[in-house]
Amino acid sequence: MLLRIKNNAKYIFTRFTIIASMIFGLISIMQMFVDWDVLGEKGNNTKCKIILFCLILVSCIVIALIWGVFFSNSRSILVEDEVHIVVKYGDLLKIAFPKKYSGEKIVVIAVNRCFDTIVDQDLIKADSMHGQFLRRFVADDAARQRLDDAIDSSLQEFEIPYETINRSDKRYGKLKRYPLGSVARINGENGITFFLLALTSFDRDCVAHCNRHEYVECLLKLFEYYDAHGQGRDLYLYPMGTKMARTGLSKKEALDTTVTLTKISKEYLKSKTTIIVDRRNKNEISIMDL
């Protein structure tokens, strides 16, 4: 709680100044028509004024703290014509796997450039977003084969080139490596379409790599692809590359970079774009200072 207050200190102070200005402004207006005598103080009422001032000040602080801690879960970054960019705390997987239909949505999942679909400690970590997606999407080997076929079909549909690497380059997993920023479009359930985004490259030991320049280039390619194939559907993504991708970006830096790139790519995003920050990171990452 204290950490979240610290991270949102600037936002909380801004709320405090707004609340205090409004209340003291109203009091000043009231004094034009109401005398202090109505409060039971006649003559020397300095003590009453000081107590009242302190009570109002404390109330403003408490309200600002409640506002900043409990009601700072979403922030509109840009609202302009058809473009609406929002950052909010949430659970991307709940959006990706809804129990019922609630509209057409596109959910971006960052994957490696070989589009591997096997979750284990040597290839795709179970706690990565890629791994969590696969654990939900792939129930058995037959489902994995269907996903592999759908990925190949989507990439072939747009004639995306690939290189065939050797087992000496990558000791495990698929050997077709696609360009950075390639997107495989996969149909989910209840109106969800997944954009699997090729972000990381694996070395021989299946260690993922992606530098900052590649991270930026990949997101810009994603937005161009969305402009061509998104069909105006709501877009959901998240600050990628903060765990196993080794981009060198902190969670906050990845969020700032993602927000900046969405803003400068607004010409490609004629819809509502929502950047989801894992709600478990509320105490670590502030979204109100963006």
HUFEN-V514376 format. One record per pair of residues at least 6 apart in sequence whose C-alpha atoms are under 6 Angstrom apart, sorted by the first residue. I is the first residue (numbers start at 1). J is the second residue. D is the distance in whole Angstrom. If there is no record, write none. Layout:
BEGIN
i: (I,I)
j: (J,J)
d: (D,D)
END
This chain:
BEGIN
i: (3,4,7,12,12,15,16,20,73,73,74,74,75,75,76,77,77,78,78,82,82,83,83,84,85,85,85,86,87,87,88,89,89,89,89,90,90,90,91,100,101,101,103,104,104,104,105,105,105,106,106,106,106,107,107,108,108,108,109,110,110,110,111,111,111,111,112,112,112,112,113,113,113,113,113,114,114,114,119,123,124,125,126,138,151,154,154,155,162,162,163,163,164,164,165,169,170,170,171,180,180,181,181,181,181,182,182,183,183,183,184,184,185,185,186,186,187,200,200,200,201,201,202,208,209,209,210,210,211,212,227,232,234,234,234,235,236,236,236,237,238,238,239,239,241,242,252)
j: (283,283,286,64,68,64,64,60,88,89,87,88,86,87,86,85,86,84,85,270,271,270,271,272,272,273,274,274,274,275,276,276,277,278,279,276,278,279,278,190,190,191,191,191,192,233,192,233,234,192,193,194,235,194,236,194,195,237,196,196,197,199,130,197,198,199,198,199,200,201,177,178,198,200,201,174,176,177,131,206,131,131,132,144,184,184,185,184,177,178,176,177,175,176,175,204,203,204,204,198,199,197,198,218,221,197,198,195,196,197,195,196,194,195,193,194,193,208,209,210,208,209,208,245,245,246,245,247,247,247,268,271,271,272,273,273,273,274,275,275,275,276,254,255,247,251,285)
d: (6,4,6,6,5,5,5,6,6,6,6,4,6,5,4,5,6,6,5,5,6,5,5,5,6,5,6,5,6,5,5,6,5,6,5,6,5,5,6,6,4,6,6,5,6,6,5,6,5,6,5,6,5,5,5,6,5,5,5,6,5,6,6,6,5,6,5,6,5,6,5,5,5,6,6,6,6,5,6,6,6,6,6,5,6,5,6,6,5,5,6,5,6,5,5,5,6,4,6,6,6,6,5,4,5,6,5,6,5,5,6,5,6,5,6,5,5,6,5,5,5,5,5,5,5,6,6,5,5,6,5,5,6,5,6,5,6,5,6,5,5,5,5,5,6,6,6)
END
